[in-house]
Amino acid sequence: MAEITTYTAALTELQVPALKTALGQNGFEPMEKPHTLFAARKGKLNVSVYAKGPKVLVQGKGTTDFVTFILEPQVLGEAKLGYEEVLHPDRFEAHFGIDESGKGDFFGPLVVAGVYVDPSIARQFAEAGIMDSKRITSDVRIRALAKTIRSIPGVVHRLVTIGPDRYNQLIAKMGNVNRLLAWGHARVIEDLLGARPDCPRALSDQFAHPSLIEKSLLEHGKRIQLDQRTKAESDPAVAAASILAREGFIDWLEKKGKELGLTLPRGASAQVKETARKLVAAQGAETLRLTAKTHFRTAHEIAPDHFAAPAPAKEWVRRH
């Protein structure tokens, strides 16, 4: 088994105190670390436990031995490290992983990314600690992992960035975010197939019926097998795509913010609304079409004379 220097695992509420006990029994010294429930170190190995999840992050020299001889047998109760190919062989077969970033953010683009993996690439992703971007809170870490992804031999990656201006035009035309998302996924798959026409399968998270993507694919892409499933980010190709998409999104926000002379916050919070008000006051309501997704209710709240309120959601009725 190749030596790894970073490892993350989800914990149950009962496993959190069990890990704390195991650390004490195995000679780890407590250490102060912001935003953790607790953290400890032993030599060059650090172990941090976070409330969100909860989850454990192991980093440093000795990670493999710690996971194999302490974390798995004494806390998790199962052996997974080194057995991923046995437990999930499909993750190590040649395929594309597709994911997106920015869908729930008022400011900024919708970025769709795709990554090709084969068995060798998937193993290197696992060793490098590539994981779903939603579990990574640091932009510095996102950019470091994105650099790692691009540096691995054989990796093919593509990015489609739909800026707010184009996004708003397409939403008006398509009338549905899922249709737009399917269109973006299809464009990325087509681009990837240009470099790897032999790839048999593409995987993404479940967001709509697969037929939406199938209808958006051009003739070249209609031969590929399309798979969607919940929690697809556990797949190494999808996890890598999520990191590249997030990097593309935060880079766009940073660049546009510098042009405007302010910080464009993420999400759709009160801070987002306050920034939107300042932007409209300084440059007029139409500037939102170039910086934000104007079908969000936030646009109507900030500039009701320019942007219509979203239509009420239709009540779902089951047909027998």
N, C-alpha and C positions, 0 to 999 in steps of 0.2 A: 504494500500500500504506500502510495506517495505521501510524503510528509506535508501536512497542511498547517497554515499559521493563523487561520481564522475559521470559526465554526459558530453557527447560530441554530438554536432549537427552541421550539415552543415548549412551554411548561404548563402543567396543571397547577391549580392553587395548592394542592398537597405536595407537589414536587418542589415548590419554592423553598419551604423550610427544610425539606430533605436535602436539597443541594447546599443550603447554608451549613447544615450539620456535617455533610460530607467534606466541605471545604475546611472546616475546623479540624476534623479528624485526620485530614491529609496534609496538615502543616501550612495551610494558606493563611496569610496575615490580612486582616481587614484593611481596606483603603477607602479614602474619600473619593467619590466620583459623582459629579452632578447628574441629576435625573435618574438615578438608579435606586432600587430598593436596597441593594447592598452590592458591594464589590470586594474582591480580594485578589491578592497576588502571591506568587511563589516564584522566586527567581525572575525570569523574563516572561512568565505566563500570567496573564490577567484574565479574571472571570468577572463579568458584570451581569447583573440580573435587573431587568426592566419591568415595570408594572404593566406597561402596554403589551398585551399578549396573554399572560406574562411570557417573557422569553429570556434566554441566556445567550450571552455573546462571549465566546472564548477566543482570545487573541494572544499570539506570541509563540515563542519556541516551546515545544512540548504539547501543542494543541492536540495532535493525534493521540498521544499516549493518554492525555487527560480524558478525552472523549471515550477512548476505547476501554480504559481500565477504571475510570471513576464515574464519569457522567452517565454512560449507558448502563453499566451493571448496577450502580448504586442509586441512581436517581430515575433515569428514564425507563429502566426495566426492559430494554430491547436493544438489540445490536443492529444499527443501520449504517454506520460509517464503513465504507468499503464494500457494502452489499447493495448499493443503490441499483447497480445493473441487474442484480438478481431480482430485487423487489419491483423495479420499474424499468424493464428493458426497453420500453417504447421511448423513454427519455434519451436513450443513447443510440437510437436509430437516426438515420439522416432525415431531417425535416426542417421546416421553417417555423419559427415562433413569431407571432404578431401581437403587439400590444400598443396602447395609446396613452397619451398624457394630455391634460388640459380640458377634458370633457366637462368636469364639474367646476371649472374656474371661470369667473366672469371675464377677467382680463386675460389676454393672450390667445395664442392659436390652439388648434387641435393638432397634435403631432402624433403620427402613426409610424411605428418603427417595426422592422422585420429583421430577423437574424437567422442565418443558416447554421445548423450544427450537424456534425457527424460524430461517431463514437469518441474520437480523439478530442475534438473540440468540447464536447459535453463533459468529458472527464476533467479537462483543464478549467472549465467554468466552475465545476464543483470544487476543485482545489483552490481556486481564486476567491471563493466565497461569493460568487454571483448569486443574488437573491432578488426577489420582487422589490421594485423600487419603493413601494408603499411602506416597506419595513425599514427604509433608510431615511433618516431625518436630516442628514447633513449633505448640503450641496457639494462640499469638498469631497465627501465619500462617493457621491454619485459620479462626479467627474473623474475621480481616480479609477473607479470600476469601469466606466465607459472607455477610458484610455486602455485599460487592461483588455477589455473585450476586443477592441479594434486591433490590438497588437498580436493576438493569437493567430498563428498561421492557419490559413484555410477558412477563416471566418469571412462570411459575406454578409453585409448589412446594408439596409436601405432605409431612408427616412423620407416621409412625406409630411411637410409642414403646411397646414392650411391656415394662413393668417386670417385675422378677424375680418378684413374686408372681403376676402374670397369666401370665408366661412359664412358670413351673413348673406352673401349672394346665393350660395348653395342651399342654405337652410330655407330661404324664401322660395327657391325653385323646387326643392325636394320635400319641404314641409315636415321633415322628421329627422331627428338626430341619429336614429339608428340607420336610416338610409344613407346619411352622410358618412357615418362611421363605416358602414359596409363598403361604400365607394372608396374610402381611404384605405381600408384593409385590402381591397382588391387591387388598388394601384400599387401598393407595396409588394403584394404577391407577384404581380406581373413584372415588377422591376427585379425582384429576386430571381424569378425564373429566367430572366435575360442572362443572368450570370450562372445559374445552376438549373438548366432545363431538365436535368435528370432527377431533381428532388421530387419524391413521390407524395409528400404530405405537408399540409400546413395546419398549425394549431393556434387557436386563439381562445380567449375567455368567452364565456357564453354571454352575449348581449342581445341577440335577436335570433330569429330562425336562420339557419345556414343558407337558405335559399336567397336571402338578401345579398350575401356576398357572391353566391354563384351567379346571380343575375347581373352583378356588376363586373364580373370577370370578362376579359376579352377572350377571343378564340384560343389564344395560346395558353391561357390559364384554366380553361374549362376541363383539362385532363387531370388536374391535380386533385387529390383527396383532401376535402376540407373537414376538419374536426373542430368542434367547439365543446368546451366543458367548463364547469364552475371550478374556480381555484386553479386555472391553468398556469398561474404564475409559479407553481411548484415545478414546472417543466423548465429546464435550463435555457432553452431557446426563448421561451416567452419571458422568463425573468431577465435575460439579457436585453430583449427588445424593450421591456419596461424601463430599464435603466437608460438606454439610448434615447427613448422617447422623452423621459423626464429631463435628461440633459438638454435636449433640443428645446423643450418648453422653458426651462429656467434661463437658458441662454437668450432666448427671444425676449423674455420679460426684462432681463437685465439690460440688453441693448436698447430696447424701446424706452425703458425707464430713463436711461442716460440721455436719450434724445429729447425726452419731455422734461427732464430736470426734476424728476420725482421717482419714488419707488412704487412700482405696480405690485400690490400685494396679491397673494394667491387666495383661492377659494371664493366665497361669496358672503364674507363677514361684514360687520359694521364698519371695520376699517376699510374694506373694499368700497363700500358705499360712500364713505367720507372722501376717499381718493377720487372716486368718480365725480362727486359734486365739485371738488376743486378743479378737476380737469374740464368739466363742462363750463364752470364759471370763467375759466381762463381762455378756453378755446372754442366754446360753443358745443351744443349737443351732438352735432354731426361727427365730432372727433371720436365719439364712442364707437362708431362704425369701423374705425381704423384701429381701435385698441381693445375692443371688448365684443362679447357675444350678445347682440342686442335682442335676442329672443328671450333672454333671462328676464325675470320679473324686475330685477334690479334696474335695468335700463328704463323701464316704464316708471318706476318709483323716482328715479333721478330726473327724467325728462319726459313727463307724461304727454306733452304736446307733440313729441317727436316719435315716440315708440309706443306702440299699442300694448295693452296688457295681454299676457299669454292667455290663450283659450283655456277654459276650465278642462281639467282632465275628464275624459269620457269614462263613465262607470262601466266596469267590465261585467259582462253578463255571460254566464256559462250557457252554452247551447247543448242541448241533449240530442 
